[in-house]
Amino acid sequence: MDSRITIGDKIDLEKIETRLSADPDKRPTVYVSQVLDDSQSGELLAAMPIQEGKVVPLAVGQHFYATFYAKSALLRCEVEVTGRYKKGSLFMVELTQLGILEKVQRREYFRLECNMPMEYRLISENERKLIESGTLYDEEEMNPQWKKGIILDISGGGIRFVSGFHEKKDELMQIQFEMPVGEEEEIFCLYATLLRSEKNQNNSSIYDQRVMFWKLDNALREKLIRSIFNVQRRKRSKLSGN
């Protein structure tokens, strides 16, 4: 997959929940695996996870967030199970990389499961040039066409959301959503690049969208991460009855 990933590296495989009815307060399922072999075509072989002494047979077609504990960095991307094999007594799973392999800080890596309304709009090539050049302009003059969606999970690096529209890979978009900052709700308005857009496995009328934040300055990223942890603390307090 990537020269930074080597045989023997530990992998956390966090199951991606595709059901809109999934409980956002429930902790995501995470399996532990290990890199056994890789190739240059985007696939690698990993050990089939084991829990409580039993092999967990991951199904072909399942999607996971894979976090690789490489020697040089913590690396993360979405993967799909594309094969299952057995060699002697060893059970193996083939993982295919989807999207960009991101280097993440441990605080950015934390991903909050949620069910949160949001809006987004696509950025034209002309507007992108204005943004990149630092030119001031009135966004309303661009006749923005906002679309609605629901955020299913969010981290300091990007979000996964669903909407009723199929979008093109690498599209630049502006995203708006509300999250608590301190005791107040604040609107975050961020730019992001689309990594993937495909039909939801459980509802063919909506599309799963995976985006990575674009040109997000460190101060705003830190504010977002603090807000994510704030929401997580509220959830834990609610669950504990405090």
N, C-alpha and C positions, 0 to 999 in steps of 0.2 A: 504493500500500500504506500508506504512512505519510508524513506531511509532512516527517519528518526525512530521508527518502531522496529524492534528486534525480537527475535525468538526468545521466549521466556518472560516477556513483559506481561504484567498483570492487566486484566481488562475488567472493568465494571460494565455490565450490560443492563441498562435501565429500560424496562419495557415501556413502549409508547402506547398510551391508552387512546384508542380511536373512538370510543363511545362518548357521545356528548352527555350521557346520563351518568358518567363515571363520577364517583365521589371525590371532589378535589381535596378533601381533608384527609383522605386515605394516603398513606405513604406509598410511593411507587415501588413496584417490585424490581429489585436489583439482584442480578446473578453475577457471580464471580467466575472469571475464566482466565485463560492464559494463551498467549500467542504460541502456536506450534510451528507454523510455516506461513510464508507469504509469497506473493507473485507480483509482477509489475503491471498486471491488468486490473488491479483494484480489488482483488479478493485476497483473503487470508484464511488459513485454517486455525481454528482455536479449539481448545478442549471444551467438550460439552459440560455445562455447569453441573456441579454436584451439591445437593442440599440434604442434610441429615443422612449422609451416607448413600443417597440414591441419585442416579443420573436424572437430570431434568432434560427431557427431549424437546428442545426448541423446535418449533414448527417452521417449515419452509414458508417464506412469505411474511413472517413476523418482522417488525421493525423495532429497533432499539437505539437508544443513545449510548454509544460506546465511548468510554473514557479509558484511554491508554496511559498507563503509568510508565512512560518512557524515561530513559536515563536523563535526557536533556530537558524534558518538560512534561507537563500534563496536557495531553492532546485529546480532542473530542470531536466526534462527528456522528452522523446518523448512519446506521448500517442496516442491511436487510439480510435475513437468513436465506441463502440461495442453495444450500446443499447440506446433507447429513451423511456421515461416513463412519465406518467402523474398521479399525485395523487392529487385528488381534483382540485384545481386551480393552482397547482405547476407543472411546466414542468421540467423534470430532464433528464440528459444525463449520460450514463455510460461510464467511461474512463478506458481503460486498459493500464497499463504501458508497454512500450517497451524499453528495454535497462536499463542502470544503472541510478539510481537517483543520480545526482551529486550535491554536495554543491558548489555553485559558489559565487565569489565576484561580486559585481555589475558591475565592469568594465569588468570582464570576460564574464558576462552574455550578454552584448551587442553583437548582431549577425548581421554581415554585409551580406546583399544579394548581390550576384555578379555573374559573369559568367567568370571564370578565368581558363586558362589552367594549368594543373599540371601533374606530373608523380608520379608513386608509384611503389614500388617493395615489394614482400613478403620476410620476414625475416625467415630463417630456424631456427630450434631449436638449432643447433650448433652455429650459429651466435648470437642468442639471449643469449646463455650462455657466449659468449665472451663479449657481451655488458654489461651484468649484473655483470660480474667479473671485468670490467674495463680494460680488456686486449686490447692492441693496435693490430690492424690487418689491412691488406690492403683489402678494400671493393671490389676492382676489382678482387681479387683472389676468391671471392664468386660467380663470374660469374653472376652479377646482371641482371635480366630480367625486364626491366622497362616497365610499361604499362601506357597508356595515359588516362587522365580523365579530367573532367571539374568541378571545385569547384562552387557549387551553393550558399553556405553560409559558413561563417567562424566566429569563436569567439575565445576568449582566452582559451577555453576549448577543442575545436575540430572543425571538419569541416563536411559538407555534400557534397558529390560529386557524379557524375555519371561516369560510365565506361561501356565498353562492356563485362565485365567479372563478373561472380558470384563468390564471395569469401566466405570463411568459417568464421563463427562467432568466435571471439576471436583471429583471425590471427593478428600477429604483422607485421606492414609494415613501410617502410620508405617513406616519402612523400616530394616532391620537388615542389616549386612554387615561383614565383617572386612577391614581393610587394614593394612599395616605403618606403624607410627609409630616412627621410629628403628629399633631392632633387634627390637622387639616387635610382635606382631599386636594390634590394638585393634578393639573392636566400635564401629562408628558406628551410632547410633540417631537417625534424622533424620525430620522431617516433610516431606511433599511434596504438591503438588497435581497431580492427573492432567490432562495436556493432551490426550492422545490414547490411544485403545485400539482397535486394529483387528487383524484376522487377519493373521498372518504370510504373506507372499507365497509362501514355499516350504514352509510346513507349516500347513495349515488348522486343526490341532488346538491351536495355541498363538496367543497374541496379543502383538503389539508394544505396549508401554506406554511412554509418554514423560511424565516428571514433572519438575516444577520445584520446587526446595527451598522450603519455607515456614517463615518465622520462624527462619532460620538465622543465628545471631549471627556477627559478624565473626571472633571468635577460633576458633570451631569451623570456619568456612569456610576460614580460613587453614590450620588443621591438616589439613583434607581436601585442600586444594590441595598442601600439602607432601608428603602421602602419595602423591598422584597422580604428582607429579614423581619421587618416590622410586622408585615402581614402574617408571616410564618409564626412569629411569637404570639400574635393574637389568636391564631388557630390553635396553637398548643394550649394557651390559657383557656380557651373555650372548651377544648376536649377534656381538660383536667378539672373543669368546673370552677376555676378561679375567676 
